[in-house]
Amino acid sequence: MGRKSTVQRTIVMGVAAVALAITVQASAAEAPAATGQPAPGRQAQTQAVQAAVDHTAHAATALAGAPGYAGVAVDYDAARVTVSWKGAAPAAVEDLAAAADGVTVDVERAALSGADLHAASTRLLDGQRAAHGPAAVVAAYPDDGYAGLVVEVARDSAAAGSAGLDRELAEAAGVPVRVELVADGVMSTSASRRNDASPWHAGSAIASKDGTDYCTTGFSIVAPGGHERIVTAAHCNESVGDVVRDGAGQRIGTVSSRETRLDAELIKPDGTAASRVYGGPWNASHGDRRYRFRVAGVQEPAVGQNICASGAVTGEHCGAKVRAVDVAWSCGTETCHGFRASREDGGVVVGGGDSGGPMYAIIDGEAYARGMIDGGSNRRSCGNTSVSTQCFSYVYGIPMVDILSNWNARINR
């Protein structure tokens, strides 16, 4: 059925980078059109470079479990991928550079590893939530040099006025911190793609029995035994066995499993799940060129990458970039880790009712799964949405690679 809905970080290290690369050969391109839009030849070249950078970054982020791995950042304009590592980078990184097709791969020395900073941010959030409640420390993420954490504290919280706050937070984390005061905290975006049907698509409405939309379906995955499941946010429902319905009141299925540290849950569909994602505005029709995309694979997000978020209430938002990865924030009584994205112009990227929805990149006309919408911050006026809601210029996502790993599953493609 139709659907209807209800900090780019630049990695700079103190050690000279080792450049291992093949540089992009610029070919003659047509001049921009008079309208200011790229000419077709230039646009195709740009898309090809971005696809090559994304594929190289995907290979680099696959090294995330290795000791010393700190992070990956991309620069589309320079066709460059930067891999940051604590200590000597392994041979696999050199192999990555040798295999890169037209993409420069830089290796830079990091002061701390991603694992070091992940553990530090968890200690910090867990301790501060117990001491000051969940709203005081908004988020914590690795600083530019992977030498410590940037800690965002709500400006109107009691903690913000504490003497020696920097020292307190550094002691709690066990690493250096830089405190930044921000206006508001991370809020869940639970609130049509209203009338979907089996096979269920990512990006369609989840609603109460009376038809009130409150969340969005995410990517479908294949669990052990070949069982199809639909991902959404755990804060959208209360417990295993809860019935999940679409915007027209039709049963989608029931909650079969939950993992609160990822704020994720799985829905066992009554029918089947599609390897497709809804794009375009919340009220897009079949004629919209972004109405639906096939899901081609999964990629771990890297700093600087383009990303789209698609919710049943506010629709699809592209033009955003990943600003930080391994960001820690409070999900109820748990500390979640994921990534944060925003647009250069500060525009809306998510709204209430979009929780659980898909986050992805479009490469060669297909969607590559990168995350699940979990929340938003920095309020903005919404504009045209399916229902009255709150909107935000920052979106927080749980990486799909973490969700798949937790359930030993694969993306449905």
FENPE-V726269 format. One record per run of one state. SS is the DSSP state (H for helix, E for strand, C for the rest). FROM is the first residue (numbers start at 1). LEN is the number of residues. Records with the same first field share a line. If there is no record, write none. Layout:
# FENPE-V726269
SS: FROM-LEN  FROM-LEN
This chain:
# FENPE-V726269
C: 1-3  5-13  22-18  62-7  76-4  86-5  100-4  110-4  133-4  143-5  155-3  162-3  174-2  183-4  189-4  194-6  203-2  208-5  217-3  224-3  237-6  246-5  263-1  270-3  279-13  299-4  304-2  312-3  332-2  344-6  352-6  364-2  381-10  407-3  412-2
E: 4-1  18-4  69-7  80-6  104-6  137-6  148-7  176-7  187-2  193-1  200-3  205-3  213-4  220-4  227-7  243-3  251-9  264-6  273-6  292-7  303-1  306-6  315-17  334-10  350-2  358-6  366-15  391-9  410-2
H: 40-22  91-9  114-19  158-4  165-9  234-3  260-3  400-7
